[in-house]
Amino acid sequence: MSTFHLTLLSMFGVFMALLTLSFQYKHLLGILLSLEAVTMNLFILTFSLSANVTFSGETSLILITLGACEASLGLSILVAVIRAEGNDYVSSFSMHKC
């Protein structure tokens, strides 16, 4: 697969993940999965755009590391919210409880 097709596919993936994020705002898990899809598509986009640059491996490695940290932090927040609230509905969150 050429770099142009990979770049086009990952840009389409970012757009679809953001579209899913705008429609799936009821559950926290859906929001976290959409954000993870954005992160993975940005990883592919960064890797495909910087294929000829010297630091492409380091940049992609940093982005995938940040994506893994984001996923683990999101899951820990999800578990904490479910234990405290009993559900993961975004509408049940309140800033007054913080």
Secondary structure, 3 states (H helix, E strand, C coil): CCHHHHHHHHHHHHHHHHHHHHHCCCEHHHHHHHHHHHHHHHHHHHHHHCCCCCCHHHHHHHHHHHHHHHHHHHHHHHHHHHHHHCCCEHHHCCHHHC
